[in-house]
Amino acid sequence: MKIFVKVKPRARAEEAERADEAHFKVAVREPPAGGKANEAVRKVLAKYFDVAISRVRIVSGRASKQKIIEIT
């Protein structure tokens, strides 16, 4: 399944919110530098979908707030 994610780095709390069927808003505490926010996004979505973090992959948007993520 592919989903579209808008990321909010440096948030107070980590959470995933479903906007509609394929769009999510994900807030993470980590800064966007060094890929820390990307890893946090993967962890938050893995917890949300109850899958292993290895099954969550960023397809595009590694350097953007808008990402396409594949969950297998």
C-alpha positions in Angstrom: 0.0 0.0 0.0 1.3 3.5 -0.8 0.3 6.5 1.2 1.0 10.2 1.0 2.4 11.8 4.1 2.9 15.4 5.2 5.5 15.5 8.0 5.8 18.1 10.8 9.3 17.8 12.3 10.2 19.2 15.8 6.6 18.7 17.1 5.8 18.4 20.7 4.3 15.0 20.4 4.7 12.1 18.0 1.4 11.1 16.2 -0.1 10.0 13.0 -3.4 11.3 11.8 -5.4 10.0 8.9 -6.7 12.8 6.7 -8.4 10.5 4.2 -7.9 7.0 2.7 -4.4 7.6 1.4 -3.2 10.8 3.1 -1.7 11.2 6.5 -0.2 13.9 8.7 2.7 12.7 10.9 4.3 14.8 13.6 7.7 13.8 15.0 10.0 15.3 17.6 13.2 14.9 15.7 14.7 17.6 13.5 14.9 17.1 9.7 18.7 17.0 9.7 20.7 13.8 9.1 17.6 11.7 8.3 16.5 11.7 11.9 12.9 12.8 11.1 12.6 10.2 8.3 13.5 7.4 10.7 11.0 8.8 13.2 8.3 8.9 10.6 9.0 5.3 9.7 8.7 4.3 13.4 5.5 6.2 14.0 3.9 4.7 10.9 5.1 1.2 11.8 3.4 1.6 15.2 0.2 3.1 13.6 -0.1 0.2 11.1 1.2 -2.4 13.6 4.0 -3.7 11.3 7.7 -4.0 11.6 9.7 -0.8 10.8 11.5 -2.8 8.0 8.1 -2.9 6.2 7.8 0.9 6.0 9.9 2.4 3.1 10.1 6.0 1.9 9.6 5.9 -1.9 10.1 9.6 -2.6 10.4 12.9 -0.7 13.4 12.1 1.6 14.3 15.8 1.7 10.8 17.1 1.6 7.9 17.4 4.1 5.7 15.7 1.5 6.5 12.0 1.2 5.3 8.9 -0.5 5.6 5.9 1.7 5.1 2.2 0.9 4.0 -0.2 3.5 4.2 -3.9 2.7 
